[in-house]
Amino acid sequence: MIRVGIYGATGYTGLELLKILKRRPDVKLMWLTSENSAGQTLADVFAVPWEDRLIPSEEADLGQVDVAFLALPHGASIPAVKKAYEAGVKVVDLSADFRLHDQAVYEKWYKTTHTAPELLPRAVYGLPELHRSAIREASLVANPGCYPTSVILGLYPLVKYGLLAEPYAIADSKSGVSGAGRKTALMYHFVEANDNFSPYNIGHVHRHVPEMEQELGAVAGQPLTITFSPHLLPVNQGILSTLYVRLKDPLTTDDLNALYRETYAGEPFMHILPPGKLATLRHVVNTNRVAISTTAIDQRGNAIIVACLDNLIKGASGAAVQNMNLMCGIEETAGLL
């Protein structure tokens, strides 16, 4: 039995985490925290039949759990991660606080001081398709961001085999409104988002950019630049990233597709569509899958990769459970198929 505690259980990712874990007979939820809803039950906060009581984070007893999930905003995770790590609890942090290896890079992009820099070298970036072995041995896993998961996995085969004409790609991404969490902001109101389609933080300013460049640059063995254009899509959940690249040598669509199939062979959650089929949100929403389609464009080496996932599941809570499974030495797919 894996004993689990969740910090920040009343966000959208917290709810998806609960949905996954509550169908696991090998998992026991010991406590759930919420700063805004402490003293209430889950049924008071969500339309669910669960009467689990929510407590403030200071009442969370780390001695009761084997694994702690942190579904807290960036900055807020750091003290709880440090406390849990020092208590010998396995930690999966869904915030951005431990994804970036360089303290200065984190502080530049997140405009705050990192108060536990000594833990940064100990945190493993939690993308199993790239770091499975390290995750198995880790005590602290930094769960990837949703946009970066789509972009990194969409570009990884090309970067791994050195096929890009230059260390550069364009990522044109669209996310459902739940990607912003439950916070209130004008652009996420129904009247603003419905029947609309909005770019935001375009170019090289979104906080997920250094995460993409860190991981892909490590694979490439050199700095790699991403021009990133995120958009707010008027759907509840799902991410679709259209990736524009130029290859050193032209490949046919069949060859490009074969490369992706070979690279991701045996990966339980990677779905490479056959040539001529394009990835869509319906391939992935409410699953832990990533759907990828590949299209060669011309003899100059231009190509388009489309990568889709559910931002709340493979982009957050499903990936967190996948990481927990690896850390605990059990079947990676448990509770996720």
LINFENRA-V345017 format. One record per backbone hydrogen bond with DSSP energy under -0.5 kcal/mol. CO is the residue of the C=O (numbers start at 1). NH is the residue of the N-H. If there is no record, write none. Layout:
BEGIN
<<CO/NH> <CO/NH>>
END
This chain:
BEGIN
<<1/3> <2/4> <2/28> <3/66> <3/67> <4/30> <4/31> <5/69> <6/33> <7/71> <8/11> <11/15> <12/16> <13/17> <14/18> <15/19> <16/20> <17/21> <18/22> <20/23> <21/24> <23/25> <24/27> <26/2> <28/4> <28/30> <31/6> <32/55> <33/9> <34/38> <37/40> <40/54> <41/44> <41/45> <42/45> <42/46> <46/48> <50/43> <52/42> <53/32> <54/39> <55/34> <56/59> <57/60> <60/62> <61/64> <62/65> <66/90> <67/5> <68/92> <69/7> <69/71> <70/94> <73/76> <73/77> <74/76> <76/80> <77/81> <78/82> <79/83> <80/84> <81/85> <82/86> <83/87> <84/89> <85/88> <90/68> <91/93> <91/141> <92/70> <92/94> <93/143> <96/99> <96/100> <101/103> <102/106> <103/107> <104/108> <105/109> <106/110> <107/111> <113/115> <114/117> <116/119> <117/120> <117/121> <119/122> <119/123> <120/123> <124/142> <125/127> <126/128> <127/130> <127/131> <128/132> <131/135> <132/136> <133/137> <134/138> <135/138> <139/91> <140/124> <141/93> <141/143> <142/126> <145/149> <146/150> <147/151> <148/152> <149/153> <150/154> <151/155> <152/156> <155/158> <155/159> <156/160> <157/161> <158/163> <158/164> <159/162> <163/248> <166/168> <167/225> <169/227> <170/172> <170/244> <171/173> <171/229> <172/242> <173/231> <174/240> <175/233> <176/179> <177/180> <178/181> <180/183> <183/185> <185/188> <186/189> <189/192> <189/193> <190/194> <193/196> <196/234> <198/232> <200/230> <201/206> <202/204> <203/228> <206/209> <208/212> <209/213> <210/214> <211/215> <212/216> <213/217> <214/218> <215/219> <216/220> <217/221> <217/222> <225/169> <226/228> <227/171> <228/203> <229/173> <230/200> <231/175> <231/233> <232/198> <233/235> <235/177> <236/178> <238/176> <239/309> <240/174> <240/242> <241/243> <241/307> <242/172> <242/244> <243/245> <243/305> <244/170> <245/303> <246/165> <252/256> <253/257> <254/258> <255/259> <256/260> <257/261> <258/262> <259/263> <260/264> <262/265> <264/267> <266/268> <267/270> <269/271> <269/290> <270/272> <271/273> <271/292> <274/277> <280/283> <281/284> <281/285> <284/287> <287/314> <289/310> <290/271> <291/308> <292/273> <293/306> <295/304> <298/301> <301/247> <302/297> <302/298> <303/245> <304/295> <305/243> <306/293> <307/241> <308/291> <309/239> <309/311> <310/313> <310/315> <312/317> <313/316> <313/318> <313/319> <316/320> <317/321> <318/322> <319/323> <320/324> <321/325> <322/326> <323/327> <324/328> <325/330> <326/329> <331/334> <333/336> <333/337> <336/288>>
END
